[in-house]
């Protein structure tokens, strides 16, 4: 079967590793000098809504293995710890070494033993945690990473690197596991078209409502948060 096409936004520096390396080198320097933990992508309200969704749908009492794809400074993973999730069951990955160093530094400063690793999600399997028998996760989280990947350099056929992303999600999700993605570049309908395919086998699970606006007679949302689930075998 062929790879489903991803909607093609224009290329941008936001889709380059060099940009994010520069961003997190600066944020790491600011943290070391001033204690500034850096920018919270999509704002603290989105982080809180994500945590609330997780508490309701993948609660800490189930001891889930949770991975954030593109963790940045680790704000979301740290918020999960504060909400009662076991730090030993949480992990964050980022392809920018500076982001990983920043997240690790913040976690250490807060006294939290969370695992953060340098990893290119499209090319490498994230390191498993000590309690995991297999390299699959009960919950995958993405807050803006798919957006950035979709802005990356296209290949010779004009395809975005994001075409490989849904298949990676499918591979790394445990049966019954959930994937929650928050995007500012794709609508809920567009995200469903990308992740609910015959190749992934994922199904729609739920959504997180966000503030809406009306422009030109049409109603939109400032961002979209959609959850998908990998069905268990019959």
Buried (B, 14 or more C-beta within 10 A) or exposed (E): EEEBEBBEBEBBEBBBEEBBBBBBBEBBEBBEEEEEBBEBBBEEEBBEBBBEBBBEBBEBEEEBBBBBBBBBBBBBBBBBBEBEBBBBBBBBBBBBBBBBBBBBBBBEEEEBEBBBBBBEBBEEEBEBBEEBEEBBBBBBBBBBBBBBBBBBEBEEEEBBBBBBBBBBBBEBBBEEBBBBBBBBBBBBEBBBBBBBBEEBEBEBBBBBEBEEEEEEEEEEBEBBBBBBBBEEEE
